[in-house]
C-alpha cells in the first residue's frame, strides 16, 4: 500500500497538481445516554458575549402569526450558572445547512494530540524523526523530561533557547545556529531538525530580530452538533464529617488543627483535602446529536515552502515527505475506534474517511497508520539522497541554571494558586 501512497503524494504536491488538499472527515457519537464536556473558557465583563435576540413564531386564535422576541439567557449562550466559564457555541454551515455547534477541540489542541502521538510512536521505535530532549532531576528526585514534540512554540520555544547542549547555550551550538538560520526562503534547517514546525506552524517571536514565521499546513478540529446545555451540582462529603480549621503548612502537609471558632478565610479544612464541601453549581456539559472531526492538509501551504538553492526534485520530495508525516500524525492520533478528549468527553467513531479534494469532487484515499509511516520513511530517505536530509537522532539537552531553578520550584514548592 505504501508504494501507491508514495506516488499519490508525489503527484499531490507536484507543481501541476490537480488536488487542493487532503481532507480527513470522521463522525462520532457519545457513549449511549452520556453528555460530553467541552473545553471551558473563563469570562468576565470584558470578554463576555452580548446576549443575542431570539424569536419564537406563534399563531393566535384567529390564525394570525406574531413573533415573541427576547434576549438569550446565560444558559443559552453556553455560560455556566456562576457566570465564570463558558463553552464556545456558535452557528456553522454544515452540509449546506445552518446548525448550532459546540467546539469540542480546537486546532492547537488537535495539533498537540498529533505531536503526542508522534512522540509515543518514536519512543516505541515505530517512526524515525528528529527530537530534542530536555532532561533534569528536581530536588525531590523527580525526573523531568520535555521534548520538542511538547514545546509550546516548537522550534522557536523558550525551553530550547534556555537549554544547554554539552554545556553550551543552545543558540551558540552548531545545531542551534543551524535552526536559527532558517528563513522564509529556506526552511531546510526546520525540515532537518523540526519538521513538525513546518506542518503545525511556528513563529520565532521571542528572539531579537525578525523571526521566521511558519504558517500551519495541517489543521484539524472537532465540533459537537445541536448542543443542549446540561446541569450539574457537585460537592464532597467527608467520611468522618470533619469540621474545624487549619493553619496551612507546606504543600498542605504540616498543617495544624484549630477549632471552628478560630477559623479564618483561607484556613478551611477543605484547603488541605479534608472536610465537607457544600454542593454548588458547576458547568454541566452538553447533550449533542453527534460529533465530527474535520482535518485539512493544505497543499497550497506546502507549495509555499521554499528550500533555498535545493533542486526542484529535492524540494518536491521534501514536500511529499511533509505530507506523509502529516498523514502519519493524523492516523497515529485519530485512526482509532474511540477518543477521549478529556474527562467526561469520550467519543465513539462511526465513520472515517481520508480523501483527495480536487475542488469539485473528492477521491477516497486508502491510508492507515502503517502505510503513512512507511511512505514517510521512503520519501524522507529519497529527499535526503536528493540533498534535503531529515535527522533521526535525539539531541540531549539540559536546562541552564535559571530555567532549572524555575522548573524545580514549579514542581516542588509552588502553590497551586501561583500557576499563571
VEXDREN-2710 file (C-alpha; in Angstrom, 1 decimal):
% VEXDREN-2710
k/r/px/py/pz
1/UNK/0.0/0.0/0.0
2/UNK/2.8/2.4/0.8
3/UNK/4.2/2.3/-2.7
4/UNK/1.0/3.6/-4.1
5/UNK/0.7/6.2/-1.4
6/UNK/4.2/7.5/-2.1
7/UNK/3.3/8.1/-5.8
8/UNK/-0.1/9.6/-4.8
9/UNK/1.6/12.1/-2.5
10/UNK/4.3/13.0/-5.1
11/UNK/1.5/13.7/-7.6
12/UNK/-0.4/15.7/-5.0
13/UNK/2.5/18.1/-4.3
14/UNK/3.6/18.4/-7.9
15/UNK/3.8/21.9/-9.5
16/UNK/1.0/20.8/-11.9
17/UNK/-1.1/19.3/-9.1
18/UNK/-4.9/18.9/-9.6
19/UNK/-5.6/18.4/-5.9
20/UNK/-6.3/21.2/-3.5
21/UNK/-5.7/19.4/-0.3
22/UNK/-6.1/16.1/1.6
23/UNK/-9.2/16.1/3.8
24/UNK/-10.0/13.9/6.8
25/UNK/-13.6/13.6/7.9
26/UNK/-14.8/11.5/10.9
27/UNK/-18.1/11.3/12.7
28/UNK/-18.6/10.2/16.3
29/UNK/-21.3/9.7/18.9
30/UNK/-21.1/9.9/22.7
31/UNK/-21.5/6.7/24.7
32/UNK/-25.2/5.8/24.9
33/UNK/-27.1/8.3/27.1
34/UNK/-23.9/10.3/28.0
35/UNK/-23.3/14.0/27.9
36/UNK/-19.9/15.4/26.7
37/UNK/-17.9/18.1/28.4
38/UNK/-16.4/20.6/26.0
39/UNK/-13.4/22.8/27.0
40/UNK/-14.3/25.8/29.1
41/UNK/-13.1/29.3/28.8
42/UNK/-13.1/31.9/31.6
43/UNK/-15.2/35.0/31.1
44/UNK/-15.5/38.4/32.8
45/UNK/-17.0/41.7/32.0
46/UNK/-14.5/42.4/29.2
47/UNK/-15.0/39.2/27.1
48/UNK/-18.5/38.0/28.0
49/UNK/-20.6/37.9/24.8
50/UNK/-23.6/40.1/24.4
51/UNK/-26.8/38.2/24.5
52/UNK/-28.4/37.7/21.1
53/UNK/-32.1/38.3/20.4
54/UNK/-34.0/35.1/19.8
55/UNK/-37.6/34.9/18.5
56/UNK/-40.4/32.4/18.6
57/UNK/-43.1/32.5/16.0
58/UNK/-46.6/31.9/17.4
59/UNK/-50.2/31.9/16.0
60/UNK/-53.2/33.4/17.8
61/UNK/-56.7/32.1/17.9
62/UNK/-57.6/33.9/14.6
63/UNK/-54.7/32.3/12.8
64/UNK/-52.6/35.4/12.7
65/UNK/-48.9/34.9/13.2
66/UNK/-46.7/37.0/15.5
67/UNK/-43.2/36.9/16.9
68/UNK/-42.1/37.0/20.6
69/UNK/-38.6/38.3/20.9
70/UNK/-36.3/38.1/24.0
71/UNK/-32.7/38.1/24.9
72/UNK/-30.8/34.8/25.2
73/UNK/-30.3/33.7/28.8
74/UNK/-26.8/33.0/30.1
75/UNK/-27.6/29.3/29.9
76/UNK/-28.4/29.5/26.2
77/UNK/-25.1/31.2/25.3
78/UNK/-23.1/28.4/27.0
79/UNK/-22.4/30.2/30.2
80/UNK/-22.3/28.4/33.5
81/UNK/-24.7/29.2/36.3
82/UNK/-21.9/31.0/38.2
83/UNK/-21.2/33.1/35.1
84/UNK/-17.4/32.3/35.3
85/UNK/-16.8/29.9/32.4
86/UNK/-18.3/29.4/29.0
87/UNK/-18.4/26.8/26.2
88/UNK/-17.9/28.0/22.7
89/UNK/-21.3/27.7/21.0
90/UNK/-21.9/29.2/17.6
91/UNK/-23.7/28.7/14.3
92/UNK/-21.9/26.9/11.4
93/UNK/-22.9/25.9/7.9
94/UNK/-22.7/22.1/7.8
95/UNK/-23.7/20.2/4.6
96/UNK/-25.4/23.4/3.3
97/UNK/-27.5/23.8/6.4
98/UNK/-27.0/26.3/9.3
99/UNK/-26.5/24.3/12.5
100/UNK/-25.7/25.2/16.1
101/UNK/-22.4/23.6/17.2
102/UNK/-20.2/23.5/20.3
103/UNK/-16.5/23.4/19.9
104/UNK/-15.0/20.2/21.4
105/UNK/-11.4/20.5/20.4
106/UNK/-9.6/23.5/18.7
107/UNK/-6.8/23.4/16.1
108/UNK/-3.9/23.9/18.6
109/UNK/-5.2/21.2/20.8
110/UNK/-5.6/18.8/17.9
111/UNK/-2.0/19.6/16.8
112/UNK/-0.8/18.8/20.3
113/UNK/-2.6/15.4/20.2
114/UNK/-0.9/14.5/17.0
115/UNK/2.5/15.6/18.3
116/UNK/1.9/13.4/21.4
117/UNK/1.1/10.5/19.1
118/UNK/4.3/11.1/17.1
119/UNK/6.3/11.1/20.4
120/UNK/4.7/7.9/21.6
121/UNK/5.4/6.3/18.2
122/UNK/9.0/7.5/18.2
123/UNK/9.6/6.2/21.8
124/UNK/8.2/2.9/20.6
125/UNK/10.6/2.8/17.7
126/UNK/7.8/3.0/15.1
127/UNK/8.8/6.2/13.3
128/UNK/12.2/7.9/12.7
129/UNK/12.0/11.6/13.3
130/UNK/14.3/14.2/14.9
131/UNK/13.9/15.0/18.6
132/UNK/15.3/17.5/21.1
133/UNK/15.1/16.1/24.6
134/UNK/15.4/18.3/27.7
135/UNK/16.0/16.3/31.0
136/UNK/16.8/17.1/34.6
137/UNK/16.3/15.8/38.1
138/UNK/14.3/18.0/40.5
139/UNK/15.3/18.5/44.2
140/UNK/12.8/15.9/45.2
141/UNK/14.5/13.4/42.9
142/UNK/11.6/13.6/40.4
143/UNK/12.9/13.0/36.8
144/UNK/11.8/15.7/34.3
145/UNK/11.6/15.1/30.5
146/UNK/10.4/17.6/28.0
147/UNK/10.8/17.1/24.2
148/UNK/10.5/19.2/21.1
149/UNK/7.2/17.5/20.4
150/UNK/5.9/19.0/23.6
151/UNK/7.4/22.5/23.4
152/UNK/4.5/25.1/23.1
153/UNK/6.3/27.0/20.3
154/UNK/8.1/24.1/18.7
155/UNK/11.5/25.1/17.2
156/UNK/11.1/28.7/18.5
157/UNK/10.4/27.7/22.1
158/UNK/12.0/29.4/25.1
159/UNK/12.7/25.9/26.6
160/UNK/15.0/25.3/23.6
161/UNK/16.6/28.8/23.8
162/UNK/17.3/28.4/27.5
163/UNK/18.9/25.0/27.3
164/UNK/22.5/23.8/27.2
165/UNK/24.0/21.3/24.7
166/UNK/27.1/19.8/26.2
167/UNK/27.4/22.8/28.5
168/UNK/27.0/25.4/25.7
169/UNK/24.0/27.7/25.3
170/UNK/21.9/26.0/22.7
171/UNK/21.7/29.0/20.3
172/UNK/25.5/29.1/20.2
173/UNK/25.9/25.4/19.2
174/UNK/26.1/24.3/15.6
175/UNK/22.7/22.7/15.8
176/UNK/21.2/25.9/17.4
177/UNK/22.8/28.1/14.8
178/UNK/21.5/25.8/12.1
179/UNK/18.0/26.2/13.3
180/UNK/18.4/30.0/13.7
181/UNK/19.5/30.2/10.1
182/UNK/16.0/29.2/8.8
183/UNK/14.2/31.8/6.8
184/UNK/11.0/32.0/4.8
185/UNK/13.2/31.4/1.7
186/UNK/15.0/28.4/3.1
187/UNK/13.2/26.1/5.6
188/UNK/15.8/23.3/5.2
189/UNK/17.0/23.7/8.8
190/UNK/13.5/23.2/10.1
191/UNK/12.9/20.2/7.7
192/UNK/16.1/18.6/9.2
193/UNK/15.5/19.2/12.9
194/UNK/11.9/20.3/13.4
195/UNK/9.6/19.1/10.6
196/UNK/6.6/19.3/12.9
197/UNK/7.1/23.1/12.8
198/UNK/6.5/23.1/9.1
199/UNK/3.3/21.0/9.4
200/UNK/1.7/22.6/12.5
201/UNK/3.2/26.1/12.3
202/UNK/5.6/28.1/14.5
203/UNK/6.8/31.7/15.0
204/UNK/10.2/32.7/16.3
205/UNK/8.8/35.7/18.2
206/UNK/10.9/35.6/21.4
207/UNK/14.4/36.2/20.0
208/UNK/15.7/39.6/18.8
209/UNK/15.3/40.5/15.1
210/UNK/12.7/39.4/12.6
211/UNK/12.0/35.8/13.5
212/UNK/10.8/33.4/10.8
213/UNK/7.0/32.7/10.9
214/UNK/5.7/29.4/9.5
215/UNK/2.0/29.1/8.8
216/UNK/0.5/25.7/9.6
217/UNK/-0.1/23.5/6.6
218/UNK/-2.2/20.9/8.6
219/UNK/-5.2/21.7/10.8
220/UNK/-7.9/19.7/12.5
221/UNK/-10.8/20.5/14.8
222/UNK/-13.8/18.8/16.4
223/UNK/-17.3/20.0/17.0
224/UNK/-20.5/18.7/18.6
225/UNK/-23.8/19.1/16.8
226/UNK/-27.0/20.6/18.2
227/UNK/-25.8/21.2/21.7
228/UNK/-28.2/21.3/24.6
229/UNK/-26.7/22.6/27.8
230/UNK/-26.8/20.3/30.8
231/UNK/-26.8/21.0/34.6
232/UNK/-24.5/19.7/37.3
233/UNK/-24.1/20.2/41.0
234/UNK/-21.0/18.9/42.7
235/UNK/-19.7/18.8/46.3
236/UNK/-17.9/16.5/48.7
237/UNK/-18.8/14.6/51.9
238/UNK/-16.1/13.8/54.4
239/UNK/-16.4/10.2/55.7
240/UNK/-15.8/11.5/59.3
241/UNK/-17.7/14.7/58.8
242/UNK/-14.6/16.7/59.9
243/UNK/-15.1/20.3/60.9
244/UNK/-12.8/22.9/62.2
245/UNK/-10.0/25.0/60.7
246/UNK/-6.3/24.7/59.8
247/UNK/-3.1/26.7/59.8
248/UNK/-1.7/25.5/56.5
249/UNK/1.8/24.2/56.1
250/UNK/4.0/23.5/53.1
251/UNK/2.1/21.7/50.3
252/UNK/-0.8/21.0/52.8
253/UNK/1.4/18.6/54.8
254/UNK/2.4/20.2/58.1
255/UNK/-0.9/21.9/58.9
256/UNK/-2.2/22.4/62.4
257/UNK/-5.8/21.9/63.5
258/UNK/-7.7/24.7/65.2
259/UNK/-11.3/24.9/66.4
260/UNK/-14.1/26.2/64.2
261/UNK/-14.4/29.3/66.3
262/UNK/-10.9/30.4/65.2
263/UNK/-11.4/29.6/61.5
264/UNK/-10.4/32.4/59.2
265/UNK/-10.8/32.9/55.5
266/UNK/-8.1/30.8/53.7
267/UNK/-7.8/28.3/56.5
268/UNK/-10.6/25.8/55.8
269/UNK/-10.1/22.1/56.2
270/UNK/-11.1/21.7/52.5
271/UNK/-7.9/23.5/51.6
272/UNK/-5.8/20.6/52.8
273/UNK/-8.2/17.9/51.4
274/UNK/-10.4/17.3/54.4
275/UNK/-13.9/18.3/55.5
276/UNK/-17.1/18.8/53.6
277/UNK/-17.7/21.0/50.5
278/UNK/-21.3/22.1/50.1
279/UNK/-22.8/21.2/46.7
280/UNK/-22.6/24.1/44.2
281/UNK/-23.5/24.7/40.6
282/UNK/-20.9/23.8/38.0
283/UNK/-20.8/23.7/34.2
284/UNK/-22.9/20.7/33.3
285/UNK/-21.7/19.6/29.9
286/UNK/-23.8/19.3/26.8
287/UNK/-26.0/16.8/25.1
288/UNK/-25.1/16.5/21.4
289/UNK/-26.7/14.7/18.5
290/UNK/-23.3/13.7/17.0
291/UNK/-19.7/15.0/16.7
292/UNK/-17.4/15.4/13.8
293/UNK/-13.7/15.9/13.2
294/UNK/-12.5/17.8/10.1
295/UNK/-8.9/17.8/9.1
296/UNK/-7.2/19.6/6.2
297/UNK/-3.7/19.3/4.7
298/UNK/-3.2/22.4/2.6
299/UNK/-1.2/21.5/-0.5
300/UNK/-1.1/25.2/-1.3
301/UNK/0.6/25.7/2.1
302/UNK/3.2/23.1/1.3
303/UNK/3.8/24.7/-2.1
304/UNK/4.7/27.9/-0.4
305/UNK/7.6/26.4/1.5
306/UNK/10.9/27.3/0.0
307/UNK/14.1/25.2/0.3
308/UNK/16.9/27.6/-0.7
309/UNK/19.0/26.6/-3.6
310/UNK/18.0/22.9/-3.5
311/UNK/16.9/21.3/-6.8
312/UNK/13.3/21.3/-7.7
313/UNK/13.4/17.5/-7.4
314/UNK/14.7/17.7/-3.9
315/UNK/12.1/20.3/-2.9
316/UNK/9.3/18.2/-4.5
317/UNK/10.4/15.2/-2.4
318/UNK/10.6/17.3/0.8
319/UNK/7.1/18.5/0.3
320/UNK/5.8/14.9/-0.2
321/UNK/7.7/13.9/2.9
322/UNK/5.9/16.5/5.0
323/UNK/2.6/15.4/3.5
324/UNK/3.3/11.8/4.5
325/UNK/4.4/12.9/8.0
326/UNK/1.2/14.9/8.5
327/UNK/-0.9/11.8/7.4
328/UNK/1.1/9.6/9.8
329/UNK/0.5/12.1/12.7
330/UNK/-3.2/12.1/11.9
331/UNK/-3.6/8.4/11.7
332/UNK/-1.5/7.8/14.8
333/UNK/-3.7/10.1/16.8
334/UNK/-7.1/9.6/15.3
335/UNK/-7.3/6.3/13.4
336/UNK/-9.0/4.5/16.4
337/UNK/-12.4/3.4/17.3
338/UNK/-12.8/5.8/20.2
339/UNK/-11.3/9.0/21.5
340/UNK/-11.1/10.6/25.0
341/UNK/-10.6/14.3/24.6
342/UNK/-10.8/15.0/28.4
343/UNK/-12.6/13.7/31.4
344/UNK/-16.2/13.3/30.6
345/UNK/-15.7/13.6/26.8
346/UNK/-15.4/10.1/25.3
347/UNK/-16.5/9.7/21.7
348/UNK/-17.2/6.6/19.7
349/UNK/-16.2/6.7/16.0
350/UNK/-19.0/5.8/13.5
351/UNK/-17.4/7.0/10.2
352/UNK/-13.9/7.9/8.9
353/UNK/-12.6/8.9/5.6
354/UNK/-9.4/10.4/4.1
355/UNK/-9.8/11.9/0.7
356/UNK/-8.1/13.9/-2.0
357/UNK/-10.1/17.1/-2.5
358/UNK/-10.0/18.3/-6.2
359/UNK/-12.5/21.1/-5.6
360/UNK/-15.5/19.7/-7.5
361/UNK/-15.1/16.1/-6.2
362/UNK/-13.3/14.1/-3.5
363/UNK/-11.5/10.8/-4.2
364/UNK/-11.1/8.5/-1.2
365/UNK/-7.5/7.8/-0.2
366/UNK/-6.7/4.4/1.3
367/UNK/-4.2/5.1/4.1
368/UNK/-3.7/3.7/7.5
369/UNK/-1.0/4.3/10.2
370/UNK/1.4/1.7/8.9
371/UNK/1.2/2.8/5.2
372/UNK/1.6/6.5/6.2
373/UNK/4.7/5.8/8.3
374/UNK/6.2/3.6/5.6
375/UNK/5.6/6.3/2.9
376/UNK/7.2/8.9/5.2
377/UNK/10.3/6.8/5.7
378/UNK/10.7/6.1/2.0
379/UNK/10.2/9.7/1.0
380/UNK/12.5/11.0/3.8
381/UNK/15.2/8.7/2.5
382/UNK/14.7/9.9/-1.1
383/UNK/14.7/13.5/0.0
384/UNK/18.0/13.0/1.9
385/UNK/19.6/11.4/-1.2
386/UNK/18.5/14.4/-3.2
387/UNK/20.1/16.8/-0.8
388/UNK/17.5/17.7/1.8
389/UNK/18.1/15.4/4.8
390/UNK/15.9/14.9/7.8
391/UNK/17.6/14.0/11.1
392/UNK/16.7/11.0/13.1
393/UNK/18.9/11.3/16.2
394/UNK/17.9/12.6/19.7
395/UNK/19.7/15.8/20.7
396/UNK/20.1/15.7/24.5
397/UNK/19.7/19.0/26.4
398/UNK/19.8/20.3/30.0
399/UNK/18.3/23.5/31.3
400/UNK/20.5/26.4/32.1
401/UNK/20.7/27.4/35.8
402/UNK/17.7/29.9/35.9
403/UNK/15.4/27.6/33.9
404/UNK/16.4/24.6/36.1
405/UNK/15.5/26.6/39.2
406/UNK/12.2/27.7/37.7
407/UNK/11.3/24.1/36.8
408/UNK/12.4/22.8/40.3
409/UNK/10.3/25.5/42.1
410/UNK/7.2/24.8/39.9
411/UNK/7.5/21.1/40.7
412/UNK/8.4/21.1/44.3
413/UNK/7.4/24.3/46.1
414/UNK/5.0/26.4/44.1
415/UNK/1.4/26.7/45.4
416/UNK/-1.4/25.8/43.1
417/UNK/-2.7/29.4/43.2
418/UNK/0.7/30.6/41.8
419/UNK/0.1/29.0/38.4
420/UNK/-0.4/31.5/35.7
END
